[in-house]
């Protein structure tokens, strides 16, 4: 285990640019890992396209919010979080327009994971402050993204998990040449039929 050069504590983290050991107190989070203070300011602007700003339903009837956690993690960094949700279930888009959580349509191919009636009151202020924007994708675009992920990478991804990739595939989100894009995919609510 290495020792942080600033705080003289043991750490497993190191700057992705120069390899200098950094502890959690002085590490600067980026979409591609961590950097030391000397290299954090010179990094390119990085974008993270986050999987849907919705709730994923849990078996206990509660909801786990993904975009709120992603946005909170990257708050204060040079990473932009871009939410993606189905046009048939624009929960966060409608809440951002209204300035508060409101009831919104809740349908479409990703309804089992991305269609609560409204966003949660605890997550909404995080999204207001730290989500750059929200893009909408159509159901047929989500289904096409699933097919491309399977045909190209043999990745079995649920409709809700393919929403962010659909935004890239359709050109709704087009990264600039200096951006790194991270897309969150998941496949928990699907199965491959023969």
Secondary structure as the mmCIF struct_conf table of DSSP 4:
data_model
#
loop_
_struct_conf.conf_type_id
_struct_conf.id
_struct_conf.beg_label_comp_id
_struct_conf.beg_label_asym_id
_struct_conf.beg_label_seq_id
_struct_conf.end_label_comp_id
_struct_conf.end_label_asym_id
_struct_conf.end_label_seq_id
STRN STRN1 UNK A 2 UNK A 3
TURN_TY1_P TURN_TY1_P1 UNK A 5 UNK A 7
STRN STRN2 UNK A 10 UNK A 11
BEND BEND1 UNK A 12 UNK A 12
STRN STRN3 UNK A 14 UNK A 14
TURN_TY1_P TURN_TY1_P2 UNK A 16 UNK A 18
STRN STRN4 UNK A 21 UNK A 21
TURN_TY1_P TURN_TY1_P3 UNK A 24 UNK A 26
STRN STRN5 UNK A 28 UNK A 30
TURN_TY1_P TURN_TY1_P4 UNK A 31 UNK A 32
STRN STRN6 UNK A 33 UNK A 35
HELX_RH_AL_P HELX_RH_AL_P1 UNK A 37 UNK A 40
TURN_TY1_P TURN_TY1_P5 UNK A 41 UNK A 42
BEND BEND2 UNK A 43 UNK A 43
HELX_LH_PP_P HELX_LH_PP_P1 UNK A 44 UNK A 45
STRN STRN7 UNK A 46 UNK A 50
BEND BEND3 UNK A 51 UNK A 51
BEND BEND4 UNK A 53 UNK A 54
STRN STRN8 UNK A 55 UNK A 57
HELX_LH_PP_P HELX_LH_PP_P2 UNK A 58 UNK A 58
TURN_TY1_P TURN_TY1_P6 UNK A 59 UNK A 60
BEND BEND5 UNK A 61 UNK A 61
STRN STRN9 UNK A 63 UNK A 65
HELX_RH_AL_P HELX_RH_AL_P2 UNK A 66 UNK A 74
TURN_TY1_P TURN_TY1_P7 UNK A 75 UNK A 76
BEND BEND6 UNK A 77 UNK A 78
STRN STRN10 UNK A 79 UNK A 86
HELX_RH_3T_P HELX_RH_3T_P1 UNK A 87 UNK A 89
HELX_RH_AL_P HELX_RH_AL_P3 UNK A 91 UNK A 98
TURN_TY1_P TURN_TY1_P8 UNK A 99 UNK A 99
BEND BEND7 UNK A 100 UNK A 100
BEND BEND8 UNK A 108 UNK A 108
TURN_TY1_P TURN_TY1_P9 UNK A 109 UNK A 110
HELX_RH_AL_P HELX_RH_AL_P4 UNK A 111 UNK A 114
BEND BEND9 UNK A 117 UNK A 118
HELX_RH_AL_P HELX_RH_AL_P5 UNK A 121 UNK A 130
STRN STRN11 UNK A 131 UNK A 137
HELX_RH_AL_P HELX_RH_AL_P6 UNK A 139 UNK A 153
HELX_RH_AL_P HELX_RH_AL_P7 UNK A 159 UNK A 170
TURN_TY1_P TURN_TY1_P10 UNK A 171 UNK A 171
BEND BEND10 UNK A 172 UNK A 173
TURN_TY1_P TURN_TY1_P11 UNK A 177 UNK A 178
STRN STRN12 UNK A 181 UNK A 183
TURN_TY1_P TURN_TY1_P12 UNK A 188 UNK A 189
#
